[in-house]
Amino acid sequence: MLNQDIEKIRKTMDETSNEDFINSVKAISKARTIYIFAVRSSAALASFLGYYYSLIFKNVKVISNYGETEIYEQLFRISEEDVIIGISFPRYSNAAVKAMSFAQRRGAKVIALTDSTASPLCELSDYVLITKSDMASIVDSLVAPLSMINALIVATVIELDGEVEETFSKLESIWQEYDVYRNNREDESVE
């Protein structure tokens, strides 16, 4: 399994367009609101990306429920100032295709995180980030998509230059003040 995941990351590196990756990072960095859409097993990826982008940006919306009414209620304000990142792998979600189509018609920048150019998300997207995700046994392997998401987060921080440093400095102060994380030195003194 681990060797298969390593191979998926290699294929992802080979098949993802550097231009689409760079343009995705720029669009995300300039967006008024960042929408992240994924359902079913891909929802975990949306949650992870949403967590980190919420620390960096003020307006991030993760949409991971798949009741059609709720999807459109959460997307109805999307416009040309916004970005949507749609995440879907085989078997592709109809909800993801509909959400991406809705965002495209509203003029938002559309970024697909999917497994191949044959994905129905590609034709709806401005930028496509190919990430390999094969059904290895009874579960989808999300290793390569998660690596791509890590790369997006880091590249976005670099794109924003010094802006993020101040945010994380403030967060670190809050985390220390409210004792959010356990200090490793305290752990050692217990022994």
C-alpha positions as CSV (number, residue, x, y, z in Angstrom):
1,M,0.0,0.0,0.0
2,L,2.8,2.4,0.9
3,N,4.6,1.8,-2.3
4,Q,1.4,2.3,-4.3
5,D,0.9,5.7,-2.5
6,I,4.5,6.7,-3.3
7,E,3.7,5.9,-7.0
8,K,0.5,8.0,-6.9
9,I,2.5,11.0,-5.6
10,R,5.1,10.5,-8.4
11,K,2.4,10.4,-11.0
12,T,0.7,13.5,-9.5
13,M,4.0,15.4,-9.7
14,D,4.4,14.3,-13.4
15,E,0.8,15.0,-14.5
16,T,-0.1,18.2,-12.8
17,S,0.4,21.4,-14.8
18,N,2.8,23.7,-13.1
19,E,1.0,26.6,-14.8
20,D,-2.4,25.5,-13.5
21,F,-0.9,25.1,-10.0
22,I,0.7,28.6,-10.0
23,N,-2.5,30.2,-11.4
24,S,-4.6,28.4,-8.8
25,V,-2.4,29.8,-6.0
26,K,-2.7,33.3,-7.4
27,A,-6.4,33.1,-7.8
28,I,-6.8,31.7,-4.3
29,S,-4.6,34.5,-2.9
30,K,-6.7,37.2,-4.5
31,A,-10.1,35.8,-3.9
32,R,-12.7,37.6,-1.8
33,T,-14.2,34.3,-0.6
34,I,-12.7,30.8,-1.0
35,Y,-15.3,28.1,-1.4
36,I,-14.2,24.5,-1.0
37,F,-16.5,21.8,-2.2
38,A,-16.3,18.1,-1.6
39,V,-18.6,15.3,-0.5
40,R,-18.4,11.7,0.6
41,S,-14.8,10.5,1.2
42,S,-13.3,13.7,-0.3
43,A,-15.0,15.7,2.4
44,A,-12.1,14.9,4.7
45,L,-9.8,16.7,2.3
46,A,-12.1,19.7,2.1
47,S,-12.1,19.9,5.9
48,F,-8.3,19.8,6.1
49,L,-7.9,22.5,3.4
50,G,-10.6,24.6,5.0
51,Y,-9.0,24.4,8.4
52,Y,-5.7,25.8,7.2
53,Y,-7.1,28.3,4.8
54,S,-9.4,29.6,7.6
55,L,-6.3,30.4,9.6
56,I,-4.9,32.3,6.6
57,F,-8.0,34.0,5.1
58,K,-11.0,35.7,6.5
59,N,-13.6,34.2,4.2
60,V,-13.5,30.5,3.7
61,K,-16.5,28.3,3.3
62,V,-16.3,24.5,3.3
63,I,-19.3,22.8,1.6
64,S,-19.4,19.1,2.3
65,N,-23.0,18.2,2.8
66,Y,-24.8,17.0,-0.3
67,G,-28.4,18.1,0.1
68,E,-28.9,20.1,-3.1
69,T,-30.9,22.8,-1.4
70,E,-28.1,23.4,1.1
71,I,-25.4,23.5,-1.6
72,Y,-27.0,26.3,-3.5
73,E,-27.9,28.2,-0.3
74,Q,-24.2,28.2,0.6
75,L,-23.1,29.1,-2.9
76,F,-25.7,31.7,-3.8
77,R,-23.4,34.7,-3.1
78,I,-20.5,33.3,-5.2
79,S,-19.3,35.8,-7.9
80,E,-16.4,36.7,-10.1
81,E,-14.4,37.9,-7.1
82,D,-14.4,34.4,-5.6
83,V,-12.8,31.0,-6.1
84,I,-14.2,27.5,-5.7
85,I,-12.0,24.5,-5.3
86,G,-14.0,21.3,-6.2
87,I,-12.6,18.0,-5.1
88,S,-14.0,14.8,-6.6
89,F,-12.6,11.4,-7.6
90,P,-14.1,8.3,-9.2
91,R,-17.0,7.7,-8.8
92,Y,-17.5,11.4,-9.4
93,S,-20.1,13.2,-7.4
94,N,-23.0,14.7,-9.3
95,A,-23.3,17.3,-6.5
96,A,-19.7,18.4,-7.2
97,V,-20.4,18.7,-11.0
98,K,-23.5,20.8,-10.3
99,A,-21.8,23.0,-7.7
100,M,-18.9,23.7,-10.1
101,S,-21.2,24.4,-13.0
102,F,-23.2,26.8,-10.8
103,A,-20.0,28.6,-9.7
104,Q,-18.7,28.8,-13.3
105,R,-22.0,30.4,-14.5
106,R,-21.6,33.0,-11.7
107,G,-18.1,33.9,-13.0
108,A,-16.0,32.5,-10.1
109,K,-12.6,31.1,-10.7
110,V,-13.0,27.3,-10.7
111,I,-10.3,25.0,-9.6
112,A,-10.6,21.2,-9.9
113,L,-8.7,18.8,-7.7
114,T,-9.4,15.5,-9.4
115,D,-7.7,12.4,-10.8
116,S,-7.6,12.8,-14.6
117,T,-8.5,15.1,-17.5
118,A,-11.4,12.7,-18.2
119,S,-13.1,14.0,-14.9
120,P,-16.3,15.8,-15.5
121,L,-14.9,18.6,-13.3
122,C,-12.2,19.5,-15.9
123,E,-14.5,21.0,-18.5
124,L,-16.0,23.3,-15.8
125,S,-12.6,24.5,-14.5
126,D,-10.3,27.3,-15.1
127,Y,-7.4,25.3,-13.5
128,V,-7.0,21.6,-13.0
129,L,-4.8,20.0,-10.4
130,I,-4.4,16.3,-11.3
131,T,-3.9,14.1,-8.2
132,K,-4.0,10.4,-8.4
133,S,-6.4,8.6,-6.2
134,D,-7.1,4.9,-6.9
135,M,-9.3,2.6,-5.0
136,A,-6.5,0.5,-3.5
137,S,-8.8,-2.0,-1.7
138,I,-12.0,-1.0,0.0
139,V,-10.9,2.6,0.6
140,D,-9.8,5.5,-1.6
141,S,-6.2,6.5,-1.3
142,L,-6.1,10.2,-0.5
143,V,-2.4,10.4,0.0
144,A,-1.6,12.2,-3.3
145,P,-4.6,14.6,-3.0
146,L,-3.5,15.5,0.5
147,S,0.1,16.1,-0.7
148,M,-1.3,18.4,-3.3
149,I,-3.4,20.2,-0.7
150,N,-0.3,20.6,1.5
151,A,1.6,22.1,-1.5
152,L,-1.3,24.5,-2.2
153,I,-1.3,25.7,1.4
154,V,2.5,26.3,1.5
155,A,2.5,27.9,-1.9
156,T,-0.3,30.2,-0.8
157,V,1.6,31.3,2.3
158,I,4.7,32.0,0.0
159,E,2.5,34.0,-2.4
160,L,1.1,36.1,0.4
161,D,4.7,36.8,1.5
162,G,4.8,38.4,5.0
163,E,1.0,38.8,5.5
164,V,0.6,35.4,7.0
165,E,3.5,35.8,9.5
166,E,1.6,38.3,11.5
167,T,-1.5,36.2,11.6
168,F,0.3,33.1,12.9
169,S,2.2,35.3,15.4
170,K,-1.1,36.4,16.8
171,L,-2.5,32.8,16.8
172,E,0.6,31.6,18.6
173,S,0.0,34.2,21.3
174,I,-3.6,33.1,21.7
175,W,-2.7,29.4,21.8
176,Q,-0.1,30.1,24.5
177,E,-2.5,32.3,26.5
178,Y,-5.3,29.8,26.5
179,D,-3.0,26.8,26.9
180,V,-4.3,25.2,23.6
181,Y,-1.3,22.9,23.1
182,R,0.6,20.8,25.6
183,N,4.2,21.9,26.2
184,N,6.6,19.0,25.5
185,R,8.7,20.0,28.5
186,E,5.8,19.5,30.8
187,D,5.4,16.0,29.3
188,E,9.0,15.2,30.2
189,S,8.8,16.5,33.8
190,V,5.9,14.1,34.4
191,E,8.2,11.1,33.8
